[in-house]
């Protein structure tokens, strides 16, 4: 559990850690309580959001996750606003992500890659730079995203946050000259990772 906590880019709730670990909530809570007692993790209350007590946020001791809580909070607030006001939150999020993916790839000097495999490898490299800690198969067609820079917001508003991340991959693929058609993101597809398909799956 300590490694899972260290892998997060921001202080994270119990519910989000349950989602990414695949463990029962009571098991995760026991591990977290033990880490806090041993001084290996810290916990503090999240900002109030509606009625009831705020959730606890956990982070590894010595982590730099607390360095940017305001950005994580801003991302959650923006995701909530899009989720609430958009007629098509997921589509709007993917469109925004595509623009971001184009921009990030252009900043890296993107141009048409010599092959689709090379294009996908460039996208995996970009995802690594952005903080997803990707693990790709040999052809970079299936990528495990083992870290989410906005895990808490993704857990609350997956249609928006995960939509942006899918669009990011699609836009970057286009900049590298690859066809983004069939690109698919499966949030929390397995314990500790989301799964990104950078080419159409065979059903």
N, CA, C and O of each residue as an XYZ file, in Angstrom:
812
protein
N       0.826     -1.207      0.000
C       0.000      0.000      0.000
C       0.866      1.265      0.000
O       0.477      2.288     -0.564
N       2.041      1.189      0.636
C       2.918      2.359      0.672
C       3.366      2.739     -0.743
O       3.402      3.920     -1.088
N       3.708      1.736     -1.560
C       4.129      2.032     -2.930
C       2.984      2.638     -3.738
O       3.198      3.543     -4.545
N       1.780      2.143     -3.520
C       0.609      2.704     -4.202
C       0.433      4.159     -3.807
O       0.150      5.013     -4.648
N       0.600      4.433     -2.526
C       0.450      5.801     -2.034
C       1.547      6.703     -2.600
O       1.282      7.840     -2.991
N       2.764      6.199     -2.641
C       3.885      6.995     -3.183
C       3.685      7.297     -4.668
O       4.167      8.314     -5.167
N       2.983      6.426     -5.363
C       2.801      6.600     -6.804
C       1.803      7.685     -7.157
O       1.723      8.101     -8.313
N       1.031      8.157     -6.166
C      -0.006      9.149     -6.453
C       0.586     10.552     -6.496
O       1.482     10.900     -5.727
N       0.055     11.338     -7.418
C       0.571     12.692     -7.616
C      -0.069     13.698     -6.680
O       0.320     14.866     -6.670
N      -1.036     13.269     -5.899
C      -1.751     14.185     -5.012
C      -2.272     13.411     -3.813
O      -2.415     12.191     -3.893
N      -2.563     14.085     -2.696
C      -3.200     13.401     -1.584
C      -4.499     12.745     -2.055
O      -5.251     13.332     -2.833
N      -4.757     11.530     -1.581
C      -5.792     10.681     -2.163
C      -6.715     10.120     -1.091
O      -6.278      9.833      0.024
N      -7.995      9.965     -1.430
C      -8.975      9.431     -0.486
C      -8.899      7.910     -0.413
O      -8.321      7.249     -1.275
N      -9.504      7.378      0.649
C      -9.630      5.936      0.808
C     -10.360      5.337     -0.389
O      -9.931      4.320     -0.933
N     -11.462      5.964     -0.800
C     -12.265      5.415     -1.901
C     -11.456      5.300     -3.184
O     -11.571      4.308     -3.903
N     -10.640      6.304     -3.477
C      -9.817      6.260     -4.688
C      -8.755      5.168     -4.577
O      -8.473      4.481     -5.559
N      -8.171      5.001     -3.408
C      -7.163      3.959     -3.221
C      -7.782      2.568     -3.328
O      -7.142      1.638     -3.819
N      -9.009      2.426     -2.876
C      -9.721      1.160     -3.036
C      -9.914      0.861     -4.517
O      -9.721     -0.269     -4.965
N     -10.298      1.891     -5.272
C     -10.556      1.708     -6.706
C      -9.298      1.280     -7.454
O      -9.366      0.413     -8.325
N      -8.158      1.871     -7.130
C      -6.961      1.533     -7.892
C      -6.274      0.263     -7.387
O      -5.560     -0.391     -8.147
N      -6.476     -0.092     -6.125
C      -5.811     -1.284     -5.589
C      -6.622     -2.554     -5.791
O      -6.062     -3.648     -5.859
N      -7.956     -2.409     -5.888
C      -8.809     -3.585     -6.012
C      -9.024     -4.311     -4.695
O      -9.643     -5.375     -4.674
N      -8.524     -3.757     -3.597
C      -8.682     -4.375     -2.282
C      -9.961     -3.884     -1.602
O     -10.524     -2.858     -1.983
N     -10.406     -4.625     -0.601
C     -11.590     -4.222      0.156
C     -11.268     -2.963      0.962
O     -10.135     -2.759      1.397
N     -12.282     -2.130      1.149
C     -12.087     -0.858      1.855
C     -11.509     -1.065      3.252
O     -10.637     -0.308      3.677
N     -11.989     -2.085      3.971
C     -11.484     -2.327      5.330
C     -10.000     -2.694      5.313
O      -9.242     -2.284      6.192
N      -9.592     -3.468      4.308
C      -8.179     -3.855      4.189
C      -7.314     -2.626      3.911
O      -6.261     -2.446      4.523
N      -7.769     -1.784      2.983
C      -7.013     -0.573      2.660
C      -6.941      0.342      3.874
O      -5.886      0.908      4.162
N      -8.053      0.494      4.589
C      -8.083      1.356      5.780
C      -7.086      0.864      6.832
O      -6.373      1.664      7.438
N      -7.038     -0.458      7.047
C      -6.106     -1.021      8.035
C      -4.654     -0.731      7.636
O      -3.836     -0.355      8.474
N      -4.349     -0.910      6.354
C      -2.985     -0.625      5.881
C      -2.647      0.853      6.070
O      -1.557      1.194      6.529
N      -3.585      1.722      5.713
C      -3.338      3.162      5.831
C      -3.155      3.572      7.289
O      -2.258      4.350      7.613
N      -4.003      3.047      8.161
C      -3.872      3.367      9.591
C      -2.511      2.934     10.126
O      -1.893      3.635     10.926
N      -2.053      1.760      9.667
C      -0.745      1.269     10.116
C       0.375      2.174      9.603
O       1.321      2.469     10.333
N       0.268      2.610      8.355
C       1.291      3.498      7.792
C       1.329      4.834      8.521
O       2.402      5.390      8.758
N       0.145      5.350      8.876
C       0.087      6.614      9.619
C       0.714      6.434     10.999
O       1.473      7.291     11.450
N       0.402      5.328     11.671
C       0.982      5.069     13.007
C       2.500      4.965     12.951
O       3.195      5.395     13.872
N       3.010      4.389     11.862
C       4.458      4.207     11.726
C       5.157      5.464     11.198
O       6.380      5.486     11.064
N       4.385      6.498     10.901
C       4.973      7.728     10.397
C       5.354      7.667      8.932
O       6.077      8.534      8.441
N       4.872      6.642      8.222
C       5.206      6.483      6.808
C       4.195      7.180      5.897
O       4.416      7.316      4.694
N       3.086      7.618      6.488
C       2.052      8.325      5.719
C       1.413      9.371      6.608
O       1.469      9.283      7.835
N       0.807     10.358      5.978
C       0.082     11.413      6.690
C      -1.354     11.423      6.197
O      -1.645     11.015      5.073
N      -2.241     11.892      7.052
C      -3.619     12.080      6.611
C      -4.129     13.416      7.140
O      -3.745     13.869      8.218
N      -5.002     14.028      6.350
C      -5.623     15.281      6.760
C      -6.971     15.374      6.072
O      -7.176     14.749      5.032
N      -7.893     16.142      6.632
C      -9.223     16.207      6.024
C      -9.222     16.991      4.723
O      -8.516     17.989      4.576
N     -10.035     16.515      3.778
C     -10.220     17.231      2.518
C     -11.054     18.476      2.771
O     -11.697     18.601      3.813
N     -11.041     19.386      1.825
C     -11.894     20.570      1.935
C     -13.353     20.128      1.953
O     -13.734     19.226      1.207
N     -14.179     20.757      2.800
C     -15.592     20.361      2.862
C     -16.264     20.490      1.500
O     -16.040     21.449      0.761
N     -17.093     19.499      1.189
C     -17.839     19.519     -0.080
C     -19.252     19.020      0.205
O     -19.553     17.837      0.047
N     -20.105     19.937      0.625
C     -21.485     19.546      0.928
C     -21.644     19.093      2.361
O     -20.838     19.427      3.230
N     -22.697     18.327      2.595
C     -22.999     17.892      3.957
C     -22.098     16.759      4.396
O     -21.455     16.091      3.585
N     -22.070     16.562      5.693
C     -21.277     15.472      6.248
C     -19.828     15.852      6.459
O     -19.364     16.913      6.040
N     -19.132     14.952      7.123
C     -17.720     15.186      7.392
C     -16.899     15.023      6.127
O     -17.194     14.149      5.311
N     -15.870     15.847      5.947
C     -15.014     15.685      4.759
C     -14.229     14.376      4.836
O     -13.940     13.878      5.924
N     -13.894     13.835      3.688
C     -13.115     12.603      3.631
C     -11.683     12.870      4.069
O     -11.208     14.004      4.005
N     -11.001     11.824      4.515
C      -9.580     11.930      4.808
C      -8.784     11.815      3.515
O      -9.132     11.033      2.630
N      -7.730     12.588      3.412
C      -6.783     12.482      2.308
C      -5.483     11.890      2.842
O      -4.994     12.295      3.896
N      -4.936     10.939      2.115
C      -3.706     10.260      2.532
C      -2.586     10.549      1.549
O      -2.813     10.675      0.346
N      -1.373     10.653      2.079
C      -0.196     10.802      1.234
C       1.001     10.181      1.943
O       1.051     10.140      3.172
N       1.959      9.699      1.166
C       3.161      9.103      1.733
C       4.001     10.185      2.394
O       4.078     11.307      1.893
N       4.625      9.856      3.507
C       5.518     10.800      4.183
C       6.683     11.108      3.265
O       7.223     10.217      2.609
N       7.068     12.377      3.223
C       8.156     12.787      2.356
C       7.755     12.919      0.909
O       8.587     13.192      0.044
N       6.457     12.720      0.642
C       5.967     12.821     -0.730
C       5.888     14.280     -1.136
O       5.716     15.168     -0.300
N       6.019     14.514     -2.442
C       5.833     15.877     -2.931
C       4.398     16.079     -3.398
O       4.091     17.068     -4.062
N       3.504     15.125     -3.043
C       2.116     15.212     -3.495
C       1.421     16.448     -2.954
O       0.510     16.984     -3.586
N       1.857     16.903     -1.776
C       1.190     18.060     -1.186
C       1.659     19.368     -1.811
O       1.137     20.436     -1.491
N       2.640     19.285     -2.697
C       3.200     20.516     -3.260
C       2.211     21.248     -4.140
O       2.308     22.464     -4.309
N       1.247     20.509     -4.711
C       0.326     21.165     -5.630
C      -1.128     20.797     -5.364
O      -1.852     20.492     -6.312
N      -1.591     20.814     -4.097
C      -2.988     20.462     -3.844
C      -3.946     21.449     -4.480
O      -5.070     21.096     -4.837
N      -3.489     22.711     -4.622
C      -4.384     23.700     -5.229
C      -4.661     23.368     -6.686
O      -5.755     23.647     -7.177
N      -3.694     22.774     -7.397
C      -3.919     22.392     -8.790
C      -4.869     21.209     -8.872
O      -5.731     21.152     -9.750
N      -4.706     20.268     -7.952
C      -5.626     19.132     -7.920
C      -7.034     19.618     -7.600
O      -8.008     19.137     -8.178
N      -7.139     20.571     -6.680
C      -8.448     21.123     -6.350
C      -9.059     21.877     -7.514
O     -10.263     21.796     -7.755
N      -8.222     22.611     -8.238
C      -8.701     23.331     -9.411
C      -9.201     22.353    -10.471
O     -10.253     22.567    -11.072
N      -8.442     21.276    -10.699
C      -8.856     20.280    -11.685
C     -10.188     19.656    -11.293
O     -11.051     19.453    -12.146
N     -10.364     19.350    -10.008
C     -11.625     18.765     -9.549
C     -12.773     19.749     -9.729
O     -13.872     19.358    -10.124
N     -12.524     21.029     -9.440
C     -13.577     22.037     -9.588
C     -13.971     22.201    -11.052
O     -15.157     22.302    -11.366
N     -12.984     22.229    -11.951
C     -13.285     22.338    -13.374
C     -14.026     21.104    -13.881
O     -14.976     21.218    -14.655
N     -13.584     19.922    -13.440
C     -14.266     18.690    -13.850
C     -15.707     18.685    -13.367
O     -16.608     18.274    -14.097
N     -15.927     19.141    -12.140
C     -17.287     19.196    -11.593
C     -18.157     20.151    -12.402
O     -19.319     19.853    -12.679
N     -17.597     21.293    -12.781
C     -18.363     22.275    -13.548
C     -18.734     21.726    -14.925
O     -19.866     21.903    -15.374
N     -17.799     21.067    -15.594
C     -18.091     20.488    -16.903
C     -19.122     19.373    -16.768
O     -20.059     19.276    -17.560
N     -18.934     18.543    -15.760
C     -19.865     17.431    -15.524
C     -21.288     17.943    -15.292
O     -22.263     17.331    -15.728
N     -21.381     19.062    -14.607
C     -22.693     19.608    -14.225
C     -23.338     20.418    -15.345
O     -24.561     20.393    -15.484
N     -22.563     21.126    -16.136
C     -23.144     22.091    -17.067
C     -23.137     21.649    -18.525
O     -23.903     22.179    -19.330
N     -22.299     20.703    -18.875
C     -22.209     20.300    -20.274
C     -23.318     19.323    -20.642
O     -23.689     18.462    -19.845
N     -23.840     19.462    -21.851
C     -24.825     18.497    -22.347
C     -24.145     17.179    -22.705
O     -24.792     16.131    -22.716
N     -22.854     17.223    -22.995
C     -22.086     16.019    -23.338
C     -20.717     16.095    -22.670
O     -19.715     16.344    -23.341
N     -20.664     15.881    -21.349
C     -19.396     16.068    -20.626
C     -18.244     15.255    -21.192
O     -17.133     15.765    -21.334
N     -18.499     13.996    -21.515
C     -17.419     13.145    -22.004
C     -16.900     13.632    -23.354
O     -15.690     13.694    -23.571
N     -17.815     13.978    -24.263
C     -17.396     14.460    -25.585
C     -16.633     15.776    -25.478
O     -15.619     15.965    -26.150
N     -17.117     16.683    -24.639
C     -16.421     17.959    -24.457
C     -15.034     17.746    -23.850
O     -14.072     18.422    -24.215
N     -14.949     16.795    -22.917
C     -13.663     16.512    -22.281
C     -12.682     15.925    -23.287
O     -11.512     16.307    -23.306
N     -13.146     15.003    -24.123
C     -12.267     14.404    -25.131
C     -11.790     15.480    -26.109
O     -10.619     15.496    -26.488
N     -12.685     16.370    -26.515
C     -12.297     17.451    -27.436
C     -11.232     18.344    -26.821
O     -10.264     18.712    -27.487
N     -11.406     18.694    -25.553
C     -10.407     19.518    -24.860
C      -9.087     18.772    -24.743
O      -8.020     19.355    -24.939
N      -9.158     17.494    -24.427
C      -7.943     16.688    -24.321
C      -7.201     16.577    -25.636
O      -5.970     16.581    -25.664
N      -7.955     16.477    -26.739
C      -7.318     16.397    -28.057
C      -6.501     17.648    -28.346
O      -5.377     17.574    -28.843
N      -7.087     18.796    -28.026
C      -6.351     20.054    -28.230
C      -5.081     20.067    -27.390
O      -4.023     20.490    -27.855
N      -5.195     19.607    -26.168
C      -4.043     19.554    -25.268
C      -2.987     18.595    -25.810
O      -1.794     18.900    -25.792
N      -3.434     17.427    -26.297
C      -2.497     16.454    -26.860
C      -1.749     17.014    -28.053
O      -0.542     16.810    -28.179
N      -2.464     17.734    -28.949
C      -1.810     18.375    -30.083
C      -0.748     19.363    -29.599
O       0.377     19.388    -30.099
N      -1.132     20.167    -28.620
C      -0.221     21.201    -28.105
C       1.021     20.586    -27.474
O       2.139     21.025    -27.748
N       0.832     19.559    -26.621
C       1.972     18.926    -25.955
C       2.911     18.287    -26.970
O       4.132     18.400    -26.858
N       2.331     17.611    -27.965
C       3.172     16.954    -28.969
C       3.929     17.992    -29.798
O       5.101     17.793    -30.117
N       3.273     19.088    -30.146
C       3.954     20.138    -30.917
C       5.105     20.743    -30.113
O       6.160     21.061    -30.663
N       4.886     20.899    -28.792
C       5.953     21.431    -27.937
C       7.175     20.518    -27.931
O       8.296     20.975    -27.706
N       6.954     19.215    -28.180
C       8.057     18.253    -28.226
C       8.655     18.173    -29.634
O       9.549     17.365    -29.885
N       8.158     19.017    -30.556
C       8.665     19.006    -31.918
C       8.119     17.870    -32.757
O       8.815     17.344    -33.625
N       6.875     17.487    -32.503
C       6.279     16.342    -33.195
C       6.219     16.560    -34.692
O       6.014     17.670    -35.183
N       6.403     15.467    -35.392
C       6.213     15.414    -36.831
C       5.818     13.995    -37.163
O       5.858     13.132    -36.286
N       5.438     13.723    -38.391
C       5.024     12.365    -38.746
C       6.110     11.345    -38.406
O       7.260     11.486    -38.822
N       5.737     10.330    -37.656
C       6.680      9.270    -37.292
C       6.825      8.302    -38.464
O       5.937      8.229    -39.313
N       7.933      7.555    -38.525
C       8.156      6.656    -39.659
C       7.188      5.476    -39.727
O       7.050      4.848    -40.777
N       6.518      5.171    -38.616
C       5.567      4.055    -38.601
C       4.546      4.306    -37.509
O       4.739      5.165    -36.648
N       3.454      3.549    -37.551
C       2.432      3.655    -36.511
C       2.993      3.244    -35.155
O       2.654      3.835    -34.130
N       3.859      2.220    -35.158
C       4.476      1.783    -33.899
C       5.331      2.903    -33.317
O       5.276      3.167    -32.116
N       6.119      3.560    -34.158
C       6.959      4.664    -33.692
C       6.104      5.805    -33.163
O       6.465      6.439    -32.171
N       4.974      6.077    -33.813
C       4.070      7.132    -33.346
C       3.530      6.789    -31.964
O       3.481      7.638    -31.074
N       3.125      5.535    -31.799
C       2.589      5.127    -30.490
C       3.671      5.217    -29.416
O       3.385      5.585    -28.276
N       4.891      4.888    -29.767
C       5.990      4.975    -28.786
C       6.237      6.419    -28.383
O       6.551      6.695    -27.225
N       6.099      7.338    -29.322
C       6.240      8.757    -28.985
C       5.144      9.191    -28.013
O       5.395      9.958    -27.084
N       3.929      8.693    -28.235
C       2.821      9.042    -27.336
C       3.073      8.469    -25.950
O       2.813      9.140    -24.952
N       3.571      7.249    -25.870
C       3.887      6.648    -24.568
C       4.945      7.488    -23.855
O       4.852      7.707    -22.647
N       5.945      7.955    -24.591
C       6.979      8.814    -24.005
C       6.378     10.117    -23.481
O       6.744     10.584    -22.403
N       5.464     10.695    -24.240
C       4.792     11.922    -23.803
C       3.993     11.660    -22.524
O       4.028     12.459    -21.589
N       3.274     10.532    -22.492
C       2.487     10.195    -21.302
C       3.380     10.018    -20.082
O       2.984     10.349    -18.964
N       4.573      9.503    -20.293
C       5.528      9.360    -19.198
C       5.944     10.737    -18.685
O       6.026     10.954    -17.476
N       6.203     11.658    -19.598
C       6.600     13.013    -19.209
C       5.494     13.725    -18.434
O       5.777     14.506    -17.525
N       4.238     13.461    -18.788
C       3.115     14.119    -18.127
C       2.829     13.514    -16.750
O       2.158     14.138    -15.928
N       3.335     12.298    -16.491
C       3.197     11.738    -15.152
C       2.331     10.505    -15.009
O       1.877     10.201    -13.906
N       2.085      9.772    -16.115
C       1.221      8.593    -16.035
C       1.976      7.304    -15.731
O       1.343      6.270    -15.521
N       3.304      7.330    -15.700
C       4.122      6.136    -15.482
C       3.621      4.969    -16.332
O       3.236      3.931    -15.794
N       3.625      5.134    -17.670
C       3.053      4.106    -18.546
C       3.940      2.871    -18.661
O       5.166      2.957    -18.600
N       3.293      1.727    -18.826
C       3.979      0.473    -19.112
C       3.339     -0.092    -20.373
O       2.185     -0.519    -20.351
N       4.091     -0.093    -21.475
C       3.535     -0.476    -22.773
C       3.995     -1.861    -23.191
O       5.057     -2.330    -22.782
N       3.173     -2.511    -24.017
C       3.585     -3.777    -24.609
C       4.612     -3.505    -25.711
O       4.970     -2.353    -25.957
N       5.081     -4.555    -26.367
C       6.191     -4.436    -27.322
C       5.879     -3.489    -28.473
O       6.775     -2.804    -28.967
N       4.631     -3.440    -28.905
C       4.257     -2.576    -30.032
C       3.587     -1.283    -29.574
O       3.077     -0.519    -30.394
N       3.590     -1.042    -28.271
C       2.952      0.149    -27.688
C       1.500      0.285    -28.135
O       1.005      1.391    -28.355
N       0.830     -0.850    -28.265
C      -0.587     -0.813    -28.627
C      -1.474     -0.847    -27.394
O      -2.568     -0.282    -27.402
N      -1.015     -1.505    -26.333
C      -1.730     -1.541    -25.055
C      -0.794     -0.976    -23.997
O       0.337     -1.435    -23.835
N      -1.288      0.032    -23.278
C      -0.455      0.736    -22.305
C      -1.154      0.726    -20.949
O      -2.309      1.137    -20.834
N      -0.448      0.255    -19.926
C      -0.961      0.346    -18.557
C      -0.526      1.698    -17.992
O       0.665      2.006    -17.953
N      -1.483      2.489    -17.562
C      -1.184      3.772    -16.925
C      -1.201      3.525    -15.422
O      -2.269      3.396    -14.823
N      -0.017      3.459    -14.810
C       0.082      3.035    -13.417
C       0.040      4.195    -12.432
O       0.096      3.991    -11.219
N      -0.059      5.408    -12.956
C      -0.149      6.583    -12.083
C      -1.063      7.592    -12.757
O      -0.996      7.783    -13.971
N      -1.908      8.233    -11.979
C      -2.785      9.261    -12.532
C      -2.444     10.591    -11.876
O      -2.517     10.712    -10.653
N      -2.073     11.586    -12.667
C      -1.752     12.886    -12.072
C      -2.939     13.542    -11.377
O      -2.755     14.449    -10.566
N      -4.151     13.095    -11.685
C      -5.362     13.678    -11.089
C      -6.280     12.566    -10.597
O      -7.462     12.528    -10.937
N      -5.731     11.674     -9.805
C      -6.480     10.488     -9.400
C      -7.782     10.826     -8.689
O      -8.821     10.239     -8.991
N      -7.740     11.755     -7.756
C      -8.937     12.066     -6.979
C     -10.046     12.617     -7.873
O     -11.199     12.202     -7.767
N      -9.697     13.542     -8.741
C     -10.698     14.090     -9.668
C     -11.189     13.017    -10.630
O     -12.371     12.991    -10.973
N     -10.294     12.129    -11.071
C     -10.687     11.050    -11.976
C     -11.654     10.095    -11.298
O     -12.582      9.585    -11.927
N     -11.434      9.860    -10.031
C     -12.328      8.972     -9.284
C     -13.715      9.600     -9.148
O     -14.722      8.895     -9.218
N     -13.776     10.914     -8.954
C     -15.062     11.596     -8.784
C     -15.772     11.841    -10.106
O     -16.991     11.695    -10.194
N     -15.010     12.215    -11.142
C     -15.597     12.596    -12.443
C     -14.852     11.899    -13.576
O     -14.182     12.557    -14.371
N     -14.962     10.585    -13.657
C     -14.203      9.867    -14.696
C     -14.619     10.244    -16.107
O     -13.799     10.200    -17.023
N     -15.900     10.620    -16.299
C     -16.331     10.991    -17.646
C     -15.550     12.191    -18.161
O     -15.254     12.280    -19.353
N     -15.217     13.112    -17.263
C     -14.499     14.323    -17.667
C     -12.986     14.104    -17.655
O     -12.324     14.291    -18.676
N     -12.447     13.715    -16.523
C     -10.986     13.605    -16.392
C     -10.429     12.524    -17.314
O      -9.437     12.743    -18.009
N     -11.067     11.363    -17.316
C     -10.586     10.286    -18.184
C     -10.833     10.630    -19.652
O     -10.075     10.217    -20.529
N     -11.896     11.389    -19.911
C     -12.146     11.858    -21.275
C     -11.030     12.770    -21.755
O     -10.581     12.654    -22.895
N     -10.578     13.673    -20.898
C      -9.457     14.549    -21.254
C      -8.209     13.716    -21.542
O      -7.483     13.987    -22.498
N      -7.964     12.701    -20.711
C      -6.765     11.886    -20.899
C      -6.847     11.068    -22.189
O      -5.841     10.892    -22.875
N      -8.034     10.570    -22.519
C      -8.210      9.866    -23.790
C      -7.956     10.822    -24.953
O      -7.245     10.484    -25.900
N      -8.537     12.011    -24.877
C      -8.331     12.996    -25.936
C      -6.875     13.382    -26.078
O      -6.394     13.588    -27.192
N      -6.163     13.483    -24.962
C      -4.732     13.796    -24.992
C      -3.998     12.785    -25.865
O      -3.203     13.160    -26.727
N      -4.270     11.492    -25.635
C      -3.612     10.443    -26.419
C      -4.004     10.543    -27.890
O      -3.156     10.374    -28.766
N      -5.273     10.814    -28.171
C      -5.729     10.911    -29.555
C      -5.066     12.088    -30.285
O      -4.588     11.945    -31.410
N      -5.049     13.244    -29.628
C      -4.436     14.412    -30.247
C      -2.955     14.216    -30.506
O      -2.443     14.621    -31.550
N      -2.259     13.590    -29.552
C      -0.828     13.340    -29.736
C      -0.597     12.354    -30.876
O       0.315     12.540    -31.681
N      -1.414     11.313    -30.948
C      -1.285     10.357    -32.052
C      -1.406     11.063    -33.399
O      -0.632     10.799    -34.320
N      -2.379     11.957    -33.504
C      -2.567     12.695    -34.755
C      -1.334     13.524    -35.104
O      -0.916     13.569    -36.261
N      -0.757     14.175    -34.106
C       0.431     14.994    -34.360
C       1.596     14.151    -34.861
O       2.431     14.636    -35.625
N       1.659     12.882    -34.434
C       2.736     12.004    -34.875
C       2.355     11.232    -36.139
O       3.074     10.325    -36.559
N       1.220     11.595    -36.742
C       0.842     11.032    -38.024
C       0.138      9.699    -37.957
O       0.037      9.011    -38.973
N      -0.361      9.306    -36.780
C      -1.065      8.029    -36.641
C      -2.564      8.264    -36.548
O      -3.011      9.338    -36.146
N      -3.328      7.258    -36.921
C      -4.784      7.323    -36.888
C      -5.267      7.077    -35.458
O      -5.006      6.006    -34.909
N      -5.967      8.043    -34.834
C      -6.436      7.842    -33.459
C      -7.729      7.035    -33.373
O      -8.201      6.737    -32.276
N      -8.303      6.679    -34.521
C      -9.561      5.945    -34.515
C      -9.374      4.599    -33.806
O      -8.437      3.857    -34.102
N     -10.254      4.305    -32.893
C     -10.169      3.061    -32.136
C      -9.419      3.178    -30.826
O      -9.380      2.226    -30.046
N      -8.813      4.350    -30.570
C      -8.141      4.566    -29.286
C      -9.177      4.494    -28.168
O     -10.264      5.058    -28.287
N      -8.842      3.808    -27.100
C      -9.811      3.581    -26.031
C      -9.103      3.611    -24.681
O      -8.005      3.073    -24.535
N      -9.731      4.239    -23.704
C      -9.202      4.270    -22.336
C     -10.183      3.564    -21.417
O     -11.367      3.897    -21.385
N      -9.687      2.594    -20.676
C     -10.506      1.847    -19.727
C     -10.082      2.241    -18.322
O      -9.104      1.701    -17.804
N     -10.804      3.181    -17.685
C     -10.409      3.640    -16.346
C     -10.481      2.516    -15.318
O     -11.417      1.717    -15.320
N      -9.483      2.467    -14.442
C      -9.450      1.501    -13.337
C      -9.711      0.086    -13.842
O     -10.452     -0.675    -13.221
N      -9.096     -0.263    -14.976
C      -9.346     -1.556    -15.609
C      -8.792     -2.716    -14.800
O      -9.263     -3.847    -14.923
N      -7.800     -2.438    -13.978
C      -7.195     -3.484    -13.164
C      -6.640     -2.831    -11.904
O      -6.453     -1.614    -11.873
N      -6.376     -3.618    -10.868
C      -5.834     -3.019     -9.650
C      -4.531     -2.264     -9.939
O      -3.559     -2.841    -10.427
N      -4.532     -0.979     -9.631
C      -3.331     -0.168     -9.782
C      -3.075      0.397    -11.158
O      -2.015      0.979    -11.389
N      -4.014      0.246    -12.089
C      -3.746      0.772    -13.435
C      -5.025      0.952    -14.242
O      -5.991      0.201    -14.104
N      -4.994      1.976    -15.088
C      -5.976      2.120    -16.167
C      -5.319      1.524    -17.410
O      -4.095      1.412    -17.473
N      -6.133      1.140    -18.403
C      -5.582      0.542    -19.606
C      -5.935      1.403    -20.810
O      -7.101      1.720    -21.044
N      -4.921      1.772    -21.561
C      -5.095      2.598    -22.758
C      -4.757      1.769    -23.985
O      -3.658      1.224    -24.094
N      -5.709      1.674    -24.910
C      -5.478      0.988    -26.182
C      -5.217      2.062    -27.229
O      -6.079      2.897    -27.502
N      -4.033      2.035    -27.810
C      -3.647      3.047    -28.784
C      -3.935      2.612    -30.221
O      -3.600      3.325    -31.166
N      -4.543      1.466    -30.381
C      -5.034      1.046    -31.690
C      -6.292      0.219    -31.466
O      -6.515     -0.296    -30.370
N      -7.099      0.093    -32.485
C      -8.384     -0.589    -32.349
C      -8.188     -2.023    -31.867
O      -7.341     -2.762    -32.369
N      -9.002     -2.388    -30.876
C      -8.941     -3.766    -30.378
C      -9.683     -4.697    -31.332
O     -10.679     -4.313    -31.946
N      -9.186     -5.917    -31.445
C      -9.935     -6.933    -32.187
C     -10.887     -7.593    -31.210
O     -10.466     -8.143    -30.193
N     -12.154     -7.536    -31.518
C     -13.173     -8.043    -30.591
C     -13.271     -9.558    -30.643
O     -14.079    -10.149    -29.927
